[in-house]
Amino acid sequence: MNTVPELVTLHVWRTSRAALPRALTRMALDPRRLRATPGVRFGKLLGTGTGTGFGPGDADLTRWAALTVWDSPEAAEGFDASPVGRAWARIARSAVRVDLHPLTSRGEWSGRRPFGDPPGGRTDGPVLALTRARLRPARALTFWKAVPPVAAALHAAPGLLARFGVGEAPLGWQGTVSVWRDPADLVAFAYRHPEHRAAITRTPTEGWYAEELFARFAVRGVVGDRTVLGWAADGDPETLRGHA
């Protein structure tokens, strides 16, 4: 389906270390239940990383996420009362929901194009960038060696509000989420920063990915505890006033 969804949500939960066994149980049981939730067009349960390295040693075992593509905003309103929403609410210490609208999307995820073919619309507010890739096992080591300079540059990038790694499995399924104050800051980092530009240049020649996706979204609202996202200390909460 190439129809652009009106709403994509990113739910992120912070749990205690003591809740790790229950979180891992949820990660085993809930992917199928998420996809079976009424109104869900595409859904993924994700582990997260701290965002300092985006590699296998970067796992954050107290933060978990669900990325969900909805048939309609009305369908999304039922998530908190769904079996998946209730199960995670029981073990979460804090939580946040980010409401998104696709602006651009390139590539596939599990053989699908979950965000359709967005026309590349413009937004004056914050944007979220999502990258996701399935690594070729033979190329994973060279990929992980290339990551640290990019992660270090991202940490200091102007306009960055939040960033963390995401993945469907501990190894081989890599992704990043980053939130930016406006599209210009994202573009400046993605295409002008030397470390990131070098990584982009190496991607086709290194053949790191068996499957990849890059998508950009307008942030329509952030509801809940922004610190769960690792919101930057100098990221002004007023940035999103009027969207939440």
Solvent accessible surface area in square Angstrom, and as a share of the most:
residue,aa,sasa,rsa
1,M,154,0.69
2,N,81,0.41
3,T,83,0.48
4,V,41,0.24
5,P,1,0.00
6,E,113,0.51
7,L,22,0.11
8,V,0,0.00
9,T,2,0.01
10,L,2,0.01
11,H,14,0.06
12,V,0,0.00
13,W,11,0.04
14,R,63,0.23
15,T,2,0.01
16,S,28,0.18
17,R,181,0.66
18,A,89,0.69
19,A,1,0.01
20,L,44,0.22
21,P,90,0.57
22,R,134,0.49
23,A,0,0.00
24,L,91,0.45
25,T,64,0.37
26,R,37,0.14
27,M,37,0.16
28,A,82,0.64
29,L,101,0.50
30,D,0,0.00
31,P,37,0.23
32,R,187,0.68
33,R,93,0.34
34,L,0,0.00
35,R,123,0.45
36,A,80,0.62
37,T,11,0.07
38,P,114,0.72
39,G,21,0.20
40,V,20,0.12
41,R,44,0.16
42,F,9,0.04
43,G,2,0.02
44,K,32,0.14
45,L,8,0.04
46,L,3,0.02
47,G,17,0.16
48,T,10,0.06
49,G,6,0.06
50,T,58,0.34
51,G,0,0.00
52,T,96,0.56
53,G,22,0.21
54,F,21,0.09
55,G,19,0.19
56,P,62,0.39
57,G,83,0.80
58,D,11,0.05
59,A,64,0.49
60,D,20,0.10
61,L,74,0.37
62,T,18,0.10
63,R,8,0.03
64,W,13,0.04
65,A,0,0.00
66,A,0,0.00
67,L,4,0.02
68,T,0,0.00
69,V,0,0.00
70,W,1,0.00
71,D,86,0.44
72,S,34,0.22
73,P,42,0.27
74,E,122,0.55
75,A,26,0.21
76,A,16,0.12
77,E,142,0.64
78,G,38,0.37
79,F,3,0.01
80,D,101,0.52
81,A,70,0.54
82,S,9,0.06
83,P,63,0.39
84,V,0,0.00
85,G,4,0.04
86,R,116,0.42
87,A,2,0.01
88,W,0,0.00
89,A,68,0.52
90,R,169,0.62
91,I,16,0.08
92,A,25,0.20
93,R,181,0.66
94,S,32,0.21
95,A,41,0.32
96,V,4,0.02
97,R,73,0.27
98,V,2,0.01
99,D,22,0.11
100,L,0,0.00
101,H,53,0.23
102,P,2,0.01
103,L,12,0.06
104,T,47,0.27
105,S,27,0.17
106,R,145,0.53
107,G,29,0.28
108,E,73,0.33
109,W,1,0.00
110,S,59,0.38
111,G,52,0.50
112,R,106,0.39
113,R,104,0.38
114,P,5,0.03
115,F,0,0.00
116,G,2,0.02
117,D,62,0.32
118,P,18,0.11
119,P,127,0.80
120,G,37,0.36
121,G,38,0.36
122,R,225,0.82
123,T,22,0.13
124,D,143,0.74
125,G,13,0.13
126,P,2,0.01
127,V,0,0.00
128,L,4,0.02
129,A,5,0.04
130,L,4,0.02
131,T,49,0.28
132,R,10,0.03
133,A,8,0.06
134,R,89,0.33
135,L,7,0.04
136,R,113,0.41
137,P,127,0.80
138,A,92,0.72
139,R,76,0.28
140,A,11,0.08
141,L,113,0.56
142,T,43,0.25
143,F,25,0.11
144,W,52,0.18
145,K,141,0.60
146,A,16,0.12
147,V,15,0.09
148,P,75,0.47
149,P,67,0.42
150,V,28,0.16
151,A,2,0.02
152,A,69,0.53
153,A,13,0.10
154,L,13,0.07
155,H,121,0.54
156,A,80,0.62
157,A,10,0.08
158,P,109,0.68
159,G,19,0.19
160,L,21,0.11
161,L,1,0.01
162,A,3,0.02
163,R,40,0.15
164,F,0,0.00
165,G,6,0.06
166,V,11,0.06
167,G,15,0.14
168,E,53,0.24
169,A,37,0.28
170,P,122,0.77
171,L,102,0.51
172,G,16,0.15
173,W,96,0.34
174,Q,24,0.11
175,G,7,0.07
176,T,37,0.21
177,V,3,0.02
178,S,10,0.07
179,V,2,0.01
180,W,2,0.01
181,R,84,0.31
182,D,44,0.23
183,P,35,0.22
184,A,71,0.55
185,D,33,0.17
186,L,7,0.03
187,V,43,0.25
188,A,37,0.29
189,F,15,0.06
190,A,8,0.06
191,Y,119,0.45
192,R,163,0.59
193,H,52,0.23
194,P,78,0.49
195,E,65,0.29
196,H,43,0.19
197,R,113,0.41
198,A,52,0.41
199,A,22,0.17
200,I,75,0.38
201,T,91,0.53
202,R,93,0.34
203,T,29,0.17
204,P,104,0.66
205,T,117,0.68
206,E,38,0.17
207,G,27,0.26
208,W,4,0.02
209,Y,45,0.17
210,A,42,0.33
211,E,25,0.11
212,E,64,0.29
213,L,5,0.03
214,F,42,0.17
215,A,0,0.00
216,R,37,0.13
217,F,0,0.00
218,A,0,0.00
219,V,3,0.02
220,R,103,0.37
221,G,2,0.02
222,V,7,0.04
223,V,68,0.39
224,G,54,0.52
225,D,54,0.28
226,R,52,0.19
227,T,97,0.57
228,V,3,0.01
229,L,1,0.01
230,G,39,0.38
231,W,31,0.11
232,A,31,0.24
233,A,118,0.91
234,D,118,0.61
235,G,4,0.04
236,D,64,0.33
237,P,80,0.50
238,E,90,0.40
239,T,35,0.20
240,L,1,0.00
241,R,178,0.65
242,G,77,0.74
243,H,74,0.33
244,A,85,0.66
